[in-house]
Each structure stands twice: as structure tokens, then as C-alpha cells.
Amino acid sequence: GILVFDHLIPDQYTELLESIKSTDRTLAEHEEETFGITHAELGKRFIE
């Protein structure tokens, strides 16, 4: 899922990754809030 995000929306995903460095929240929490889906869910959907 991370690779799919990085391929489809590289600028937005890089920005999200940079923003999580200064927070206690998880990557998945930020993805869900920002994109409405986590990398795990996206990866699962991608391979189905």
C-alpha cells in the first residue's frame, strides 16, 4: 500500500510522511484522516 500511495500521489504522500515526524499519531491514523484509507487497506484492495 505504501508503494501504491508513493506511486500514485508521491508529493502528497511525501508531505504526509514528513508531517508525522512531529506527532505521536501513527502513520495509519494520518493516512486514514488524509486519504480516507490506510496503506494496509490500500495494499489489500490492490492485490484483490
C-alpha positions as semicolon CSV with decimal commas, in nm:
position;residue;x (nm);y (nm);z (nm)
1;G;0,000;0,000;0,000
2;I;0,285;0,238;0,077
3;L;0,429;0,178;-0,269
4;V;0,088;0,238;-0,428
5;F;0,046;0,568;-0,241
6;D;0,400;0,669;-0,332
7;H;0,346;0,584;-0,698
8;L;0,002;0,745;-0,738
9;I;0,040;1,055;-0,520
10;P;0,412;1,095;-0,448
11;D;0,408;1,461;-0,346
12;Q;0,112;1,429;-0,110
13;Y;0,246;1,108;0,043
14;T;0,592;1,254;0,099
15;E;0,429;1,553;0,267
16;L;0,228;1,321;0,491
17;L;0,541;1,123;0,585
18;E;0,722;1,444;0,676
19;S;0,429;1,566;0,886
20;I;0,416;1,254;1,105
21;K;0,768;1,310;1,238
22;S;0,638;1,570;1,482
23;T;0,341;1,377;1,622
24;D;0,258;1,080;1,840
25;R;-0,006;0,953;1,599
26;T;0,059;0,654;1,377
27;L;0,114;0,653;1,004
28;A;-0,214;0,467;0,960
29;E;-0,403;0,731;1,158
30;H;-0,264;1,007;0,938
31;E;-0,340;0,814;0,619
32;E;-0,698;0,747;0,726
33;E;-0,753;1,112;0,814
34;T;-0,587;1,248;0,500
35;F;-0,681;0,995;0,232
36;G;-0,969;0,802;0,388
37;I;-0,776;0,474;0,370
38;T;-0,462;0,325;0,526
39;H;-0,171;0,178;0,334
40;A;-0,265;-0,168;0,465
41;E;-0,621;-0,138;0,334
42;L;-0,498;0,004;0,003
43;G;-0,249;-0,281;-0,039
44;K;-0,520;-0,537;0,033
45;R;-0,754;-0,382;-0,224
46;F;-0,474;-0,360;-0,478
47;I;-0,399;-0,734;-0,468
48;E;-0,763;-0,847;-0,467
